[in-house]
Structure formats: C-alpha cells, structure tokens
Amino acid sequence: MESFRRISSLVVLGSIVVACSGTDPQGPATKGGAANGTGGNTGNLAATGGSSAVSATTGGTVANATGGSPTGGAAVATGGSPTGGAAVATGGRATGGAPVATGGSPTGGTLIGSGGTVAAGGTVASGGSGGAAAGSSSIGTKASDGCGKAAPTLKSATAGQATPVNTISVGGKSREFLVRWPSDYKNNTPYRLHIGLHGYGGNLSENGKDNFGLWSLSKNSTIFVTLAAVGGSWDATADLAYADAVLKQVESELCIDTSRVMLEGFSMGGAMAWIITCSRAGVYRAVVGHSGGGVSPVPSTCSPVAYLGSLGLSDISGNSQATQTDQFGKANGCTIENLPTAPKGGHICTNYKGCPTAFPVVWCSYDGGHGFQPTDSGQSSTWMPAEVWSFLSPL
C-alpha cells in the first residue's frame, strides 16, 4: 500500500461531457456551456484518457489489496490479499469496524484497506473498512470555534422528521437548512460533520429525515446538516455562498472536527457537491456523489479529496465511471483503468488502485436506474448506506 501523502497542487479535471434524453429528474437544461440536464443525471466532469484498476480474481480470491488508511489497531485487509501474506480477505466491507480478513496482514501490520473488490467463491462482495469513533481521523482532529459553547441557537431536527428548520440570510435571501446532532451531544467532543444535498426538485425532506440512511449507522458519532436549493434547483454561485454560510454557522455553534467535514449529494445535488468541494480546497475531507450532474459551471481543477461515486447501469445514457469518479481519481493521483460494472440484479463497489492512503476513490456500479438507495434483486432494503458509511467512517 502507498504510504500517507498529501498532494497540495491542483489537478486539471477536464471539461464537462454530457449526453442525455427524456424527462429530467436531475436538473434543467443549460445552454452554451458545459452541461445539459435533460434526461436526468447530466452535466458531469469529463474523464480524459485512462481507466481504473480491476481487481483480478481467480477461484474466488483477489490479487491485490488497495486503498486504506492508517489506524492504531490491528491489521485488517479487505479487497484483496495482504502484501506478503497468504490470506485473502473475504466477505466484503466491514460495517462498524469488524475485521474481514482470514489470517495474514498488510506489511507493517497497521493498515486497514478502505475499498477494493472481493470475489469469494464466485459471489461478488465489495471490500472496504470499518467504523471510527467521533473525533478520530487519519489526518488529525481540528476543533471548531463551537467546541465548549453550551447553548447553540441552532435547533436539532427531530428523529425521522424534517423539522425544526433553521434559517440563515445569504445574499439578502432567507435560506433554510436542517441540523441534527447526537442525543448525547457533548460540547467538548469534535464530531464528524456530514452535509447532504438533495436531487433536482427535492427539498429538506428528501434525505433530511434519515440523512441518506446514515443516521443509525453513525451511532452518535456524527452531526448531520441538510441543505435545500431554492425551488429545488441548485445554483453554482448562489448555493456555494449558501453552503459556506451554513458551514460557518454550524462550526461556530457546535463542536465540529473541521478536518472531517463531508458532503453527500444525489443527482443535481451530487454535482453541487463537486462544485462546493472543488471550490473550497482543503475544507472537505470526503465527498459522495450518486448519479451526479446537471449543475454548471463545474470547476476544472480540484485538490485531492476522498471520493465515492455511484451510478445505475440503466441511468442516463452517456454517464459512466468516466463521468462520475475518474475525475477524482486523476486529481488524487490514482491509476485510471476500467473498473467492473455490476452483475445482473446486483452491485459492485471497487476501489481505484494507486491512490494515496488518505484519499481513496471508490466506484459503485449497480443494476438499476437513477437513485441513491438502490436494492439488489430479491432484497427489500438498500445496500448503499452501509457501503457509504464503511467508506466515510474511517476517514
């Protein structure tokens, strides 16, 4: 595995390439620019050249262990065979930090693989890593100004409800947002912050009620914020200022680990998450984008950031790994190769090879359409929240 390193220079991501048709769950069409939104999930960063690594499988074992982040615990290898060891990880991602390796360990004995693909006996499972407690980070905790403050003016959302709503004035307009903090919130514990952005036409209720399904998985380790676009349509300029203002207020009133601020967005909200993170280098630790597109102009450069992207096989024509994750793989210095696509009725999440340990990139392909909580064939519940949480929690 590659040792920890931070890349400070900006990396060119490329222009936007879009091909779409049909009705638009993603966003309105944009003219004369880098994106159009008819047909749904559009307006994406282009990938120029190259492709990502494919984990070689033979008889249900995996050839390489990739990704990962330093930890202080025992060695766990998922997504492949630990360097120098005979064991091969099986069973997919470990939610909540449970080990997923049968014997062996990575060189040095202290790395946890954060990503990868495991094929055990012909069954596809996604590799990855486990949970982390509030305040832990591979980069180092940075407490916000709100740490130690006893009485925030912000109101915490009620479980399962998109209320109560907080308001803030941005550019002379009143904007709404939700905040939800742990029931046992401690004002001297720096918490991870997760910010959610809905798809085109959505509102605070779209993911604010369950925070993309992550609330229960977070086990009181995370503070959640939900943003809402005016009229359901994100604007690259106005909503960047809105996100800045909300983040500033939340960090000034609540105890946040500012080294662990994370974004997750769906569709047009996914593209807005790209704009926010690439416009604010070093502010956001990780980003998750589900079927992103539909907002322009998207920045042409981005500093390294941990990224997970997902897309359904039957989503809008023209969208692929190249439009969803390759741009971040390039920015992070990962190897760009074609990664596996989902089997019929299922899904597969694969990590890019060659990424810095601190900045993994994961590509999730699934057999389905435009959405952020897909289910595999024969399953009644979505696999996505657990996949996302196992990606975010170790960072």
Rosetta blueprint (number, residue, H / E / L):
1 M L
2 E L
3 S L
4 F L
5 R L
6 R L
7 I L
8 S L
9 S L
10 L L
11 V E
12 V E
13 L L
14 G L
15 S L
16 I E
17 V L
18 V L
19 A L
20 C L
21 S L
22 G L
23 T L
24 D L
25 P L
26 Q L
27 G L
28 P L
29 A L
30 T L
31 K L
32 G L
33 G L
34 A L
35 A L
36 N L
37 G L
38 T L
39 G L
40 G L
41 N L
42 T L
43 G L
44 N L
45 L E
46 A L
47 A L
48 T L
49 G L
50 G L
51 S E
52 S L
53 A L
54 V L
55 S L
56 A L
57 T E
58 T E
59 G L
60 G L
61 T E
62 V E
63 A L
64 N L
65 A L
66 T L
67 G L
68 G L
69 S E
70 P E
71 T L
72 G L
73 G L
74 A L
75 A L
76 V E
77 A L
78 T L
79 G L
80 G L
81 S L
82 P L
83 T L
84 G L
85 G L
86 A L
87 A L
88 V L
89 A L
90 T L
91 G L
92 G L
93 R L
94 A L
95 T H
96 G H
97 G H
98 A L
99 P L
100 V L
101 A L
102 T L
103 G L
104 G L
105 S L
106 P L
107 T L
108 G L
109 G L
110 T L
111 L E
112 I E
113 G L
114 S L
115 G L
116 G L
117 T E
118 V E
119 A E
120 A E
121 G L
122 G L
123 T E
124 V E
125 A E
126 S E
127 G L
128 G L
129 S L
130 G L
131 G L
132 A L
133 A L
134 A L
135 G L
136 S L
137 S L
138 S L
139 I L
140 G L
141 T L
142 K L
143 A E
144 S L
145 D L
146 G L
147 C L
148 G L
149 K L
150 A L
151 A L
152 P L
153 T L
154 L L
155 K L
156 S E
157 A L
158 T L
159 A L
160 G L
161 Q L
162 A L
163 T L
164 P L
165 V L
166 N E
167 T E
168 I E
169 S E
170 V E
171 G L
172 G L
173 K E
174 S E
175 R E
176 E E
177 F E
178 L E
179 V E
180 R E
181 W L
182 P L
183 S L
184 D L
185 Y L
186 K L
187 N L
188 N L
189 T L
190 P L
191 Y E
192 R E
193 L E
194 H E
195 I E
196 G E
197 L E
198 H L
199 G L
200 Y L
201 G L
202 G L
203 N L
204 L H
205 S H
206 E H
207 N H
208 G H
209 K L
210 D L
211 N H
212 F H
213 G H
214 L L
215 W H
216 S H
217 L H
218 S H
219 K L
220 N L
221 S L
222 T E
223 I E
224 F E
225 V E
226 T E
227 L E
228 A L
229 A L
230 V H
231 G H
232 G H
233 S L
234 W L
235 D L
236 A L
237 T L
238 A H
239 D H
240 L H
241 A H
242 Y H
243 A H
244 D H
245 A H
246 V H
247 L H
248 K H
249 Q H
250 V H
251 E H
252 S H
253 E H
254 L L
255 C L
256 I E
257 D E
258 T E
259 S E
260 R E
261 V E
262 M E
263 L E
264 E E
265 G E
266 F E
267 S L
268 M H
269 G H
270 G H
271 A H
272 M H
273 A H
274 W H
275 I H
276 I H
277 T H
278 C H
279 S H
280 R L
281 A L
282 G L
283 V L
284 Y L
285 R L
286 A E
287 V E
288 V E
289 G E
290 H E
291 S L
292 G L
293 G L
294 G L
295 V L
296 S L
297 P L
298 V L
299 P L
300 S L
301 T E
302 C E
303 S L
304 P L
305 V L
306 A E
307 Y E
308 L E
309 G E
310 S E
311 L E
312 G E
313 L L
314 S L
315 D L
316 I L
317 S L
318 G L
319 N L
320 S L
321 Q H
322 A H
323 T H
324 Q H
325 T L
326 D H
327 Q H
328 F H
329 G H
330 K H
331 A H
332 N H
333 G L
334 C L
335 T L
336 I L
337 E E
338 N L
339 L L
340 P L
341 T L
342 A L
343 P L
344 K L
345 G L
346 G L
347 H E
348 I E
349 C E
350 T E
351 N E
352 Y L
353 K L
354 G L
355 C L
356 P L
357 T L
358 A L
359 F L
360 P L
361 V E
362 V E
363 W E
364 C E
365 S E
366 Y E
367 D L
368 G L
369 G L
370 H L
371 G L
372 F L
373 Q L
374 P L
375 T L
376 D L
377 S L
378 G L
379 Q L
380 S L
381 S L
382 T L
383 W L
384 M H
385 P H
386 A H
387 E H
388 V H
389 W H
390 S H
391 F H
392 L H
393 S L
394 P L
395 L L
